[in-house]
Amino acid sequence: MTGCKIGREVACACLAVLAFAGAPGPSLRAAERQFPFDQELLLDARPMRGSKHVPSLEIAANGAISIDLWCNSVQGQIVVVEDTITVSTGPKTDRSCAPERVRGDEQILSALDQVTTWRREGDTLVLIGPETLRFYRPSN
């Protein structure tokens, strides 16, 4: 009888470990609620024809951002309170670019100006407004 009882206890312990291992831990859920300050993120988009470049955000710990667009760059500031976000941008650089890159810059800036909320999906930052922008951490 004692052998059976120990066997059941071991089986229950194994099942508990398996159930716990399959569930995301509190630290993972907490990380997904934290805004990714002090990181560089790339826009989830294909490069434009003739280039390997995609736009990126460099977000400082104090909310200062450097946005590298399709053609130009711009500095700005973000304010994050819980799941709401405000993005303010300054003047952009004045590089000479192909018209499709200039339009791409304008589209991204317009979308960033209208962002109201954010969420994390693993290593991806999702910025939500009339248009949704997805930025991910580079793997290199």
Secondary structure, DSSP 4 states (H G I P E B T S, - for coil): -HHHHHHHHHHHHHHHHHHHHHSPPHHHHHHHHS---SEEEEESSPPPTT-----EEEE-TTSEEEEE-SS-EEEEEEEEETTEEEEEEEEEP-----HHHHHHHHHHHHHHHT--EEEEETTEEEEESSS-EEEE----
